[in-house]
Amino acid sequence: MEFYECKVAYQREVGEGKLQKQSDVYLIEAVSFGDAEARVLEEVRPFVFMGQEIEMKSIKKVLYAEVLPNPQGHFWFKAKVLLTTVDESAGKEKKISINMLVQDIDMESAYQAINQFMKNSITDYEITNLQVTGIVDVLSLVKNAD
């Protein structure tokens, strides 16, 4: 499975017939671009004001080594983590960069969640970047299997 970041725009009713344009970003676990598009449209359709269209602004494939959800979290944070490994043949240290996505209540808690996740790792690591994303929800295939 792969992850796709899908940005959609639509008109949403915000009160007594008043419409407001809204753009949202979803991370979708899917088998293809078409599958990701179909799943995000299905997810957004209940929020769209009757008769209004959903505009697919963009779909792009993204690489996340890990996705760490937290039901109490309000925000999704993207973390860049450098793993230090040893190249046995050259006898040198090698740094490998991975991206992780963490859901949490604030940046400090997200940082702690990464450290908690990595605590039993045999590889040294360093969190080099942590930033809030615009992602409103992550739809994994496991979530849809219910």
N, C-alpha and C positions, 0 to 999 in steps of 0.2 A: 504494500500500500504506500501511497505517497500523499503528501500534504499540498493542498492548493489554497492560496489566499484569494478570496473572492470579494470584490467590492461591488455593492449594489446600491442603486438609488431608487427611491420610490416616494410617492405622496402618502402621507399618513395623517389621519384625522387626529387633531389635537384638542378638539372640543367644539361642540355644537356646529358641525359642518365645516369648521375651519381646517384647511389643509396646510401641511408643512412638508417641504421636501426634506428627505432624510437620506443620508448615505451611511452605510454600515459595512464593516469588514468582518468576514467570517473566515475561519480556518476550517477547511473541509478535508477529511481523510477520504480519499476516493481512488478509484482505479484508473480514471482518465479525466481529461478536461471536461468532456461531456457529462460524465457522472457527477463531477463537482458542481457544474452549472445546474443540473437537474435537482441536486440535493439542496443547494442554497436557495433556489427558487421555491422549492417546497417549504423550506423553513420560513421564508420571508412572507409568503403569500397571505397568511392570516393577519398580518399587520398592515397590509395594503388597503387603502380606501377603495371601495367597490368601483369597478370600471377603470381604475388607474393601472398604468403599466409599471412593470418592474424593469429598470434599465440595468443591464449588466455592464458595469463600468470597466472592470478588468478581472482577469483570472491569471494567476501566475503560480508556477510550481515553486515551492519553498522547501528548504531542507531543515528539519529539526531532528536532532539526535534523540531528544527526549521532550515529551510534553507532560508537565506536572500540574494537573488540575487540583484546585482547592475549592470546594463548594462555598466556603465562606469568603472567598476572594472576589473582589469587585473589578480588578484590572488584570490584564495579561501583560506580562513583561517578557521581553526578548533578552536573553543573556548570551554573550559570547564568552565561551570558556576555552582556555588553552590547556590542553593536556600535554604533559611532558612524558615522552616515552624514550626508550633507548634503542637506537638502531644497532642491533647486535653485529651486523656485518661491518659497519664502519666504526663501531665503538663510540658513537657520539649520541648526545641527547638530541631529540627531535621534538619540536612543538607542533601539535595538531590542533587546529581551531574547529570547534563545534558550536552549533547554536542550540539553545534550549528555550522552551517556552514555559513560563511559570505563571500560574494564576494565584494572586494573593491580594491582600488588603492594602499593602503599601510596598515601597521599594525595599525597605529594611527587612520586612517579612519574606519577600521574594528572595533576597540575598541569603537569608537564613535557610530557606527551603532548599536552595541549591546546595548549600553546605551540608545540610542534613542528608540529601540524596547522595552526595558524593563522599560522605564520611567513611564508607567502607571500601572505597576505591583503592586499588593498589597503585594507581597512577597519581602522580602529583598533578595538581591543577591550579589554575588561577582564573578568577572571574575578572575579565578585562573590560567588560561593558555590560551595563544593565539599563534598559530603557523601557518605558511604558509604550505599548503598542495601541493601535486603534481597533484591535480585534474585540468584537462584542461577544463572540461565542465560538467554541470549537466543537465541531460535529465529527465525532469519530464513528467508525463502523460499529464498534462495540456498543456505543450509546443507542444507535438505531436498531440494534438487534433485540431490544426489549419488547 
